[in-house]
């Protein structure tokens, strides 16, 4: 029988939230503990994340627990890393799809898919294809050009006006996203014959899997969190980010207003400036109308 062990790892707040979610999904029981963000028990292990940023793990077979929930092996999780961030290998032909712009008030929604085979591994590794959110805009643009030249891909971009029409028709962001993923994956399957697809999971209901099955497309879909760990999905994330940024550049020229990315604090004053210049009738060309901050800005208009 293995002896009880205690291991201590540094862990930042973001990684702690991800670990808490992973443990909850694995059925761990949570309870309060002094000076701790959380304490959870399961699989014969007690896991405590203290407010000091120290993760204390006690139990048996901690090597297996660490491999499951932290980085490979027994190395401590580095600040900013996420539990379960193990690489997904390109060991068989695969389609990968990802989107950009979903959480941005202004600008388009882009969904792209890339087909990759084991023979493309060297290209993707040499180009250091990874999560596009961690790349500069210039690198995204250069890398996207290379990927479009060397790999089969499909892209769908909904500028705000079309996005607003299709969102209203679908009634749900997730249904709209699923339909776009279906479009790019089915088109790329027809071109390449590849029957496996990886998608960055955006809903626990796995709507892309359901959409592909309903359409009768002979593709097995795997929807997992942080799917950009797979090279095909990472490549798709680069293409989607590039199309989104391209759309934002064009939109800023039309709007004559600085349009911030995301939906944080800088967006509200930008919405007000855009409304003063273009009026409520012009907002559908710039923003995703169903967003709460957009609805609030419209409600505050003196003529509404």
C-alpha positions, 0 to 999 in steps of 0.5 A: 500500500502506498504511503500518504504523501503531501505535495505543495504546488504554486497556483494562481487564481485563474488556474485555481478556478479551473482546478475547482471546476475540474474537481467538481466535474470529477465528483469531488466533495467540497467543504470550507477550510480556514484560509482556503479558497476551497478544499475538496476530497475525492479519489482518496485525496484531499486538495486545498488551495490556500489564499496564499496561492499554495495548493496542498495535495494529500493522499496516496498515488499522487503521481496519478492525481497530478498527471490527471489534474495538473501538468504532465508528471510531478512538476508544479503547475506554473502560474497561468497554466490550466489543469488538464492542459496536456497536448492533443497529438496529431496522430491521425488525420483530423479537422479542427474548428474554432471561432473568434469574436463570440464575446466581442460587442463590436465586430464580426463572428468568424468560424474557421476549420482546418484539415491536418494530417500527421505529415503536417506536424513538422510544418505546424511545429516549425511555425509554432502554431498555438492558441491565437489569443496568445499571439500578436496581431502581426504574428496572427496575420503572417501565420494565417497567410501561411496556413491558408497557403499550405492547408485545406481550410474553410472560413465563415465570417458574419459581419455584424448586420448578418450576425444580427439577422442570423442570431435573431433567426436562431434565437441562441448564440450556441445554435448559431455557432453550432450551425457555423461549425457545421458549415465549415466542418461539412464543407471540409469533410467533403473536400478531404474525406477526413471523418474526425473533427475536434472543436473547442467546446463552448457548451456542455450540451455539445451542440456541434456534435448534435448538429453534425448528427442531425445533418447526417454528416459522417464525421465523429466530433470531439468537443473538449475544453481548450481544444486548441491544444490540438494543432488543427484547432490551433490553426483554425483559431489563428484563421478565425482570429485573423478574420475577426481582426480584419473585420475590426480594422474595416469596421473602425474605418467605417465607424470613425470611432475607436472600437475596443475589443471584448465587452469590458469597461471601455466598450460602454463609452465607445457605444455612446460615441458610435450612437452619437455619430451613427444613431440607433439605425447604424448600430446593427452595422457595428455591434451585436445587438443582443449583448446586454451592454448594447441593449442598455446603451439603446435604452439610455438614448434620450429619444428611446 
